[in-house]
Amino acid sequence: MNFPHAAQIARLERTRDLLNPEPETEVVWLVTSLSADQADVEKLLALARAYWGIENGGHGRLDGSAFEDACRVRHPVAATALGWLRRFVHGEYAAWSQKQSRARDRTQPTFFARFRGHPELAVRLVTANPRL
């Protein structure tokens, strides 16, 4: 297979129900270094689902709020720095939202509106333990 550490290869078929009446079937291949004793069929399926949980959870939020996929920065160092900044802001938002007593105040638009135009508040947020 030209994968030096591959112990198993698996074919996974998944079906997506889209807006059109015909469901769409997609075939993907999984390659793993785990032996059949370490990962049976159920374990491989669980690992594939866990991957999509991470992809949909973390990346979906970053793309939805920070438009990460639309970013056209191509320089590797700049793209990495922007990626870290997006994740940092998302983490700060998650911590900030848990401190808000009212549910309507826990939204990202509220978070961004609170700090937009007030860099001193943003600096306090990341350097101290402010009571926002």
Buried (B, 14 or more C-beta within 10 A) or exposed (E): EEEEEEBBEBEEEEEEEEEEEEEEEEEEEBEBEBEEEEBEEEEBBEBBEEEEEEEEEEEEBBBEBBEBEEBEEEEEEEBEEBBEEBBEBBEBBEEBBEEBEEEEEBEBEBBEEBBEEEEEEBEBBEEEEEEE
